[in-house]
Amino acid sequence: MKADAVRRSLAPAAAACAILAAAATPAGAQVDFRTYVALGDSLTAGFSSGSLVVTHQESSYPALLARQVRLASFQQPTVSEPGIPPELALVSLVPAPIIAPKATAAGVPTNLLLPSPYNNLGIPGALSVDLLTRTTDDGGFHDLVLRKQGKTALQQGLALGPSVVTLWIGNNDVLGAAIRGKAVDGVTLTPASVFRAAYTAIVEALLAAQLRTIAANLPDVTSIPFVTTIPPYVVDPASGRPVVVAGQRVPLLGPNGPLAESSLVTLAASALLARGEGIPAALGGRGTPLPDEVILDAGELAMIRERVAANNQAIAEICRGAGIPVLDVNALLKEIATTGRVVGGVRLTGAFLTGGVFSYDGVHPTDLGYALIANEWIKLINAAGGDIPEINLAPFLGLGSRGAAPGPGALPFEFTREAWEALLATFPTVDGR
């Protein structure tokens, strides 16, 4: 559905903000997890290392919450190994680590015949408006989760008659711009007015059903390892240090010449850099520029950050009017990206491969990262009237830090073209709906 059509179809929902407060749930009411439904996207589904696979679905934050409250049944659209699409892995260590799909054939759904909707209705690639309008996507993740039953994720969730709902949607309304290296309103970014109208309509529907809801806001997608790992200058592969000529770092080459220090280069550039693209010929490279699709310039970064801020403001205002607590995921991941967080004597950071929080795709969390996020949900729920024990992170720490992070700009890996294309296929553009 195009942005203009979405805006017209959801325009009446904008007026609902004025009446949301009347249906708000008292802040101190007990949180009842008898029947729990999670609405969202890949971060709700437990997507990790570029794949939806049961190995990591078991550590999705909703599954972890369900385990902590001892739900007898919490159903997910599980997928067998090696996942859909095949999970990314370190498939080679010599001469340098290569990150690529670990198999050519994908896994298969293992819970398609469940007679009721799934409790975890997180759909990889879903936009906010998709919760309201999308029932199928020609064999994609919506069909895997919704199973062509003619109902949206929101409708299926409501059909379960849940006693509590968690809502974490909107990440893909901005994420595609970072993954594709292009920030274009209405193409890789959902217009802010469309997002606000869609989110209002979602919350209005949940309140009309008198459901206890807890929500989360959006992280700054320009701070994830996919866009922060590779610096915009040439590094010495032996030392990992910047190459300095005449006292200055040597910038990588982009389509418009040397990259500015403010630019970000995505993981998709790693395979190109390994072939010498983007590196001046005087330093042993090909002297050919990196393509624009692997670079985010200062203007694009500003546009993405502005959109994240605008959408988070919309979430805050709509949820405040509805009496819905909001988990500040934005602040959590900002902490991870800057100071890190010490857990059990281990400092978890946003560093790619070594920080412990982000998986091999540089976008989604590891099992440890999901457990960390789940504990933040638990803290918020407990503050809103819950009584849930926090998750013991000790069993997850084996998936955590693998030693000190490499020096600035070091590329001790290659993120293959196949790995990037798998992400692109998973997260289509906004205008592709």
C-alpha positions as CSV (number, residue, x, y, z in Angstrom):
1,M,0.0,0.0,0.0
2,K,1.4,3.4,-1.0
3,A,2.1,6.1,1.6
4,D,-0.7,8.4,0.3
5,A,-3.2,5.6,0.4
6,V,-2.2,4.6,3.9
7,R,-2.4,8.2,5.0
8,R,-6.0,8.5,3.7
9,S,-7.1,5.2,5.0
10,L,-5.8,5.9,8.5
11,A,-6.6,9.6,8.8
12,P,-9.7,9.0,10.9
13,A,-7.6,7.3,13.5
14,A,-5.7,10.5,14.2
15,A,-8.8,11.9,15.9
16,A,-8.8,8.9,18.3
17,C,-6.0,10.5,20.4
18,A,-8.5,12.7,22.2
19,I,-10.5,9.7,23.5
20,L,-7.7,7.3,24.4
21,A,-7.2,8.6,28.0
22,A,-10.8,7.7,28.8
23,A,-10.0,4.0,28.3
24,A,-6.7,4.0,30.0
25,T,-5.8,1.2,32.4
26,P,-5.0,2.3,36.0
27,A,-1.2,2.4,36.4
28,G,-1.2,0.2,39.6
29,A,-3.5,-2.6,38.2
30,Q,-2.0,-6.1,38.5
31,V,-0.6,-7.4,35.2
32,D,-2.3,-10.7,34.4
33,F,-0.4,-13.1,32.0
34,R,-3.0,-15.8,31.7
35,T,-3.1,-15.3,27.9
36,Y,-0.2,-13.3,26.5
37,V,0.1,-12.0,23.0
38,A,3.2,-10.2,21.5
39,L,2.7,-7.9,18.5
40,G,5.7,-6.6,16.6
41,D,8.4,-7.3,14.0
42,S,11.6,-9.3,13.8
43,L,12.8,-8.0,17.2
44,T,9.6,-9.6,18.7
45,A,9.9,-12.8,16.6
46,G,13.4,-13.6,17.9
47,F,15.1,-13.1,14.5
48,S,18.9,-13.4,14.9
49,S,21.9,-13.6,12.6
50,G,19.7,-12.9,9.6
51,S,17.3,-15.8,10.3
52,L,14.1,-16.9,11.9
53,V,15.0,-20.3,13.5
54,V,13.8,-22.2,16.5
55,T,17.3,-22.1,18.1
56,H,16.9,-18.4,18.6
57,Q,13.1,-18.1,18.7
58,E,13.3,-19.9,22.0
59,S,15.1,-16.8,23.3
60,S,12.8,-14.2,21.8
61,Y,11.9,-11.7,24.5
62,P,8.2,-12.9,24.5
63,A,9.2,-16.5,24.9
64,L,11.5,-15.6,27.8
65,L,8.7,-13.6,29.4
66,A,6.3,-16.5,29.0
67,R,8.9,-18.8,30.6
68,Q,9.3,-16.4,33.6
69,V,5.6,-16.3,34.3
70,R,5.4,-20.1,33.8
71,L,2.8,-20.0,31.1
72,A,1.7,-23.6,30.2
73,S,1.5,-22.7,26.5
74,F,3.1,-20.0,24.5
75,Q,3.0,-20.8,20.8
76,Q,5.4,-19.4,18.2
77,P,5.7,-20.0,14.4
78,T,8.9,-22.1,14.8
79,V,11.3,-22.9,12.0
80,S,13.7,-25.8,11.8
81,E,17.5,-25.4,11.4
82,P,19.1,-23.8,9.5
83,G,16.3,-21.3,9.6
84,I,14.5,-19.0,7.0
85,P,16.6,-17.7,5.4
86,P,19.6,-19.9,6.4
87,E,21.3,-18.4,9.5
88,L,24.4,-16.4,9.1
89,A,27.6,-17.8,10.7
90,L,31.3,-17.7,10.7
91,V,31.6,-20.2,7.8
92,S,35.4,-19.8,7.4
93,L,38.3,-18.7,9.5
94,V,41.1,-18.7,6.9
95,P,42.5,-16.4,5.6
96,A,40.0,-14.2,7.5
97,P,36.6,-14.9,9.1
98,I,33.8,-15.0,6.5
99,I,30.3,-14.3,7.6
100,A,27.8,-15.9,5.2
101,P,24.7,-18.2,5.2
102,K,25.7,-21.5,6.8
103,A,23.6,-23.5,4.4
104,T,22.1,-23.2,0.9
105,A,18.7,-24.9,1.7
106,A,16.4,-23.2,4.2
107,G,14.6,-24.7,7.2
108,V,10.9,-25.4,7.3
109,P,8.0,-24.3,9.5
110,T,7.3,-26.8,12.2
111,N,4.1,-25.5,13.8
112,L,1.9,-24.6,10.8
113,L,-1.0,-26.8,11.9
114,L,-1.6,-25.1,15.2
115,P,-5.4,-24.6,15.3
116,S,-5.3,-21.2,16.9
117,P,-3.3,-18.0,16.2
118,Y,0.3,-17.9,17.6
119,N,0.9,-16.1,20.8
120,N,4.1,-14.5,19.3
121,L,2.8,-12.6,16.3
122,G,6.1,-10.8,15.6
123,I,6.6,-10.7,11.9
124,P,10.1,-10.0,10.4
125,G,9.9,-7.1,8.0
126,A,6.5,-5.8,9.3
127,L,5.8,-2.1,9.2
128,S,3.5,-0.4,11.7
129,V,0.7,-0.2,9.1
130,D,1.1,-4.0,8.4
131,L,-0.5,-4.8,11.8
132,L,-3.6,-3.1,10.5
133,T,-3.8,-4.0,6.9
134,R,-1.6,-6.9,5.8
135,T,-2.9,-10.5,5.7
136,T,-0.5,-12.0,3.1
137,D,2.8,-11.3,1.3
138,D,3.2,-13.9,-1.4
139,G,5.0,-16.5,0.6
140,G,6.9,-14.3,2.9
141,F,7.0,-14.0,6.7
142,H,3.4,-12.7,6.9
143,D,2.3,-15.9,5.3
144,L,4.5,-18.0,7.7
145,V,3.1,-16.3,10.8
146,L,-0.5,-15.5,9.7
147,R,-1.0,-18.6,7.5
148,K,-3.2,-17.0,4.9
149,Q,-6.2,-16.9,7.3
150,G,-7.5,-13.6,6.0
151,K,-6.8,-11.7,9.2
152,T,-4.1,-9.3,10.2
153,A,-1.7,-9.8,13.0
154,L,-3.7,-7.4,15.2
155,Q,-7.0,-9.3,14.4
156,Q,-5.4,-12.7,15.1
157,G,-4.0,-11.4,18.4
158,L,-7.3,-10.0,19.5
159,A,-9.0,-13.3,18.6
160,L,-7.0,-15.0,21.3
161,G,-8.7,-12.8,24.0
162,P,-5.4,-11.9,25.6
163,S,-5.1,-10.7,29.2
164,V,-1.9,-8.8,28.3
165,V,-0.3,-7.6,25.1
166,T,3.3,-6.3,24.4
167,L,3.6,-4.0,21.5
168,W,7.0,-3.3,19.8
169,I,6.4,-2.1,16.3
170,G,7.9,0.6,14.1
171,N,11.5,-0.5,13.8
172,N,11.1,-1.4,10.1
173,D,9.6,2.0,9.4
174,V,13.2,3.4,9.7
175,L,15.5,0.3,9.6
176,G,15.3,-0.2,5.9
177,A,17.0,3.2,5.3
178,A,20.1,2.1,7.3
179,I,20.3,-1.4,5.7
180,R,20.0,0.0,2.2
181,G,22.2,3.0,2.7
182,K,19.4,5.3,1.4
183,A,17.1,7.6,3.4
184,V,14.2,8.5,1.1
185,D,10.9,9.5,2.6
186,G,8.1,7.2,1.4
187,V,10.6,4.7,-0.1
188,T,12.9,3.5,2.7
189,L,11.3,5.6,5.5
190,T,7.6,5.7,6.5
191,P,6.3,9.3,6.5
192,A,6.0,10.4,10.2
193,S,2.3,11.2,9.7
194,V,1.6,7.8,8.4
195,F,3.4,6.1,11.3
196,R,1.5,8.3,13.9
197,A,-1.9,7.5,12.3
198,A,-1.1,3.7,12.2
199,Y,0.2,3.6,15.8
200,T,-2.9,5.5,17.0
201,A,-5.2,3.0,15.3
202,I,-3.3,0.0,16.8
203,V,-3.5,1.5,20.3
204,E,-7.2,2.4,19.8
205,A,-8.0,-1.2,18.8
206,L,-6.2,-2.6,21.9
207,L,-8.0,-0.2,24.2
208,A,-11.4,-0.9,22.6
209,A,-10.8,-4.5,23.5
210,Q,-9.9,-3.4,27.1
211,L,-6.5,-5.1,26.9
212,R,-3.6,-4.4,29.3
213,T,-0.8,-3.3,27.0
214,I,2.9,-2.6,27.5
215,A,4.8,-1.0,24.7
216,A,8.4,-0.2,23.6
217,N,9.9,2.6,21.6
218,L,12.4,2.5,18.8
219,P,16.2,2.3,19.0
220,D,18.5,4.7,17.0
221,V,19.1,2.4,14.0
222,T,22.2,4.5,13.1
223,S,23.9,3.1,16.2
224,I,23.7,-0.6,15.3
225,P,26.9,-2.5,14.3
226,F,25.7,-2.8,10.7
227,V,26.4,0.9,10.2
228,T,29.0,1.7,12.8
229,T,31.6,-1.0,12.5
230,I,33.5,0.2,9.3
231,P,35.0,3.6,9.6
232,P,35.0,6.0,6.5
233,Y,38.8,5.9,6.2
234,V,41.4,3.4,5.2
235,V,42.8,1.1,7.9
236,D,45.9,-1.0,8.0
237,P,44.6,-4.6,7.9
238,A,47.6,-5.8,9.9
239,S,47.3,-3.4,12.8
240,G,43.7,-2.3,12.5
241,R,44.9,1.3,12.8
242,P,44.0,4.2,10.5
243,V,46.4,4.8,7.6
244,V,47.9,8.3,8.1
245,V,49.4,10.4,5.3
246,A,50.8,13.9,6.0
247,G,49.3,13.7,9.4
248,Q,45.8,13.0,8.1
249,R,43.6,9.8,7.9
250,V,43.1,8.7,4.3
251,P,39.3,8.6,3.5
252,L,37.7,5.8,1.6
253,L,36.4,6.7,-1.8
254,G,32.7,7.1,-2.4
255,P,30.7,8.0,-5.6
256,N,31.3,11.7,-5.0
257,G,34.9,11.5,-4.0
258,P,36.6,11.0,-0.6
259,L,34.2,10.3,2.2
260,A,33.6,12.8,4.9
261,E,34.5,11.8,8.5
262,S,30.8,12.1,9.3
263,S,29.8,9.3,6.9
264,L,29.0,5.8,8.0
265,V,29.9,2.7,5.9
266,T,27.7,-0.4,6.3
267,L,28.8,-4.0,6.7
268,A,27.7,-4.6,3.1
269,A,30.9,-2.7,2.0
270,S,33.2,-5.3,3.7
271,A,33.3,-7.7,0.7
272,L,34.0,-4.7,-1.6
273,L,36.8,-3.4,0.6
274,A,38.3,-6.9,0.7
275,R,38.7,-6.6,-3.1
276,G,40.3,-3.2,-2.9
277,E,37.2,-1.1,-3.9
278,G,36.9,2.2,-2.1
279,I,40.7,2.3,-1.4
280,P,43.0,4.7,-3.3
281,A,45.3,3.1,-5.8
282,A,48.2,4.7,-4.1
283,L,47.6,2.6,-1.1
284,G,47.2,-0.7,-3.0
285,G,43.5,-0.5,-3.7
286,R,41.6,-0.4,-7.0
287,G,40.9,3.3,-6.8
288,T,37.3,2.7,-7.6
289,P,34.5,4.2,-5.4
290,L,32.2,2.3,-3.1
291,P,28.6,2.5,-4.3
292,D,26.2,4.8,-2.6
293,E,24.1,1.9,-1.3
294,V,26.7,1.0,1.3
295,I,27.2,4.6,2.5
296,L,25.1,6.8,4.7
297,D,26.1,10.5,4.5
298,A,25.5,13.2,7.1
299,G,22.2,14.3,5.5
300,E,20.8,10.7,5.4
301,L,21.9,10.1,9.0
302,A,20.2,13.3,10.2
303,M,17.1,12.3,8.4
304,I,17.0,8.8,9.9
305,R,17.6,10.1,13.4
306,E,15.0,12.8,13.0
307,R,12.5,10.2,12.0
308,V,13.3,7.9,14.9
309,A,12.9,10.9,17.3
310,A,9.6,11.9,15.7
311,N,8.2,8.3,15.8
312,N,9.3,7.9,19.4
313,Q,7.6,11.2,20.3
314,A,4.4,9.8,18.7
315,I,4.7,6.6,20.7
316,A,5.3,8.5,23.9
317,E,2.3,10.8,23.3
318,I,-0.1,8.2,22.2
319,C,0.8,5.7,25.0
320,R,0.8,8.4,27.6
321,G,-2.7,9.4,26.6
322,A,-3.7,5.7,26.8
323,G,-2.0,5.0,30.1
324,I,0.3,2.5,28.5
325,P,3.9,2.1,30.0
326,V,6.7,2.4,27.4
327,L,10.0,0.6,27.6
328,D,12.8,3.0,26.6
329,V,14.7,0.7,24.3
330,N,16.3,3.7,22.7
331,A,18.0,4.6,25.9
332,L,19.0,1.0,26.6
333,L,20.8,0.6,23.2
334,K,22.4,4.0,23.5
335,E,23.9,2.8,26.8
336,I,25.1,-0.4,25.1
337,A,26.6,1.6,22.2
338,T,28.4,4.1,24.4
339,T,29.4,3.0,27.8
340,G,28.3,-0.7,27.6
341,R,26.7,-2.6,30.5
342,V,28.5,-4.8,32.9
343,V,26.8,-8.2,33.6
344,G,28.4,-10.8,35.7
345,G,31.8,-9.0,35.4
346,V,31.5,-9.0,31.6
347,R,31.1,-5.6,29.8
348,L,28.6,-6.0,27.0
349,T,28.9,-3.4,24.2
350,G,27.6,-2.7,20.7
351,A,30.9,-3.9,19.1
352,F,30.3,-6.2,16.1
353,L,31.4,-9.9,16.8
354,T,32.9,-9.0,20.2
355,G,30.3,-7.0,22.2
356,G,28.0,-9.9,23.0
357,V,24.7,-8.1,22.3
358,F,24.4,-8.1,18.5
359,S,24.3,-11.2,16.2
360,Y,26.2,-11.9,13.0
361,D,23.8,-9.7,10.9
362,G,24.9,-6.6,12.9
363,V,21.2,-5.7,13.3
364,H,19.5,-8.1,15.6
365,P,20.4,-9.3,19.1
366,T,22.1,-12.5,20.1
367,D,20.2,-14.8,22.6
368,L,22.1,-12.9,25.3
369,G,21.0,-9.6,23.9
370,Y,17.3,-10.7,23.8
371,A,17.6,-11.9,27.4
372,L,19.0,-8.5,28.4
373,I,16.1,-6.8,26.7
374,A,13.6,-9.2,28.2
375,N,14.8,-8.2,31.7
376,E,14.1,-4.6,30.8
377,W,10.6,-5.6,29.9
378,I,10.2,-7.4,33.2
379,K,11.4,-4.3,35.2
380,L,8.8,-2.1,33.4
381,I,6.0,-4.7,33.9
382,N,6.9,-5.1,37.6
383,A,6.8,-1.3,38.0
384,A,3.3,-1.3,36.4
385,G,2.0,-4.0,38.8
386,G,3.7,-7.2,37.8
387,D,5.6,-9.6,40.0
388,I,7.9,-11.4,37.5
389,P,11.4,-12.8,38.5
390,E,14.2,-11.5,36.4
391,I,16.0,-13.8,34.0
392,N,19.2,-15.3,35.2
393,L,21.7,-14.2,32.5
394,A,24.5,-16.5,33.5
395,P,23.5,-19.3,31.0
396,F,23.5,-16.8,28.2
397,L,27.0,-15.4,28.9
398,G,28.6,-18.1,26.9
399,L,27.2,-16.3,23.9
400,G,28.7,-13.0,25.0
401,S,32.0,-11.2,24.7
402,R,34.7,-13.1,22.9
403,G,37.6,-10.9,24.0
404,A,38.7,-7.3,23.4
405,A,37.3,-5.4,20.4
406,P,39.7,-4.9,17.5
407,G,41.4,-1.6,16.9
408,P,39.6,1.3,15.2
409,G,38.4,0.3,11.8
410,A,39.9,-3.2,11.8
411,L,38.0,-5.6,9.5
412,P,38.7,-9.1,10.9
413,F,35.8,-10.5,8.8
414,E,34.0,-10.4,5.5
415,F,30.3,-9.9,5.5
416,T,29.4,-11.5,2.1
417,R,27.2,-10.1,-0.6
418,E,24.9,-13.2,0.0
419,A,24.6,-12.1,3.7
420,W,23.5,-8.6,2.7
421,E,21.1,-9.8,0.1
422,A,19.4,-12.0,2.6
423,L,18.8,-9.0,4.8
424,L,17.5,-6.9,1.8
425,A,15.0,-9.7,1.0
426,T,13.8,-9.9,4.5
427,F,13.2,-6.2,4.9
428,P,11.6,-4.8,1.7
429,T,11.3,-1.1,1.1
430,V,8.4,0.9,2.5
431,D,7.1,1.6,-1.0
432,G,7.3,-2.0,-1.9
433,R,4.2,-2.8,0.2
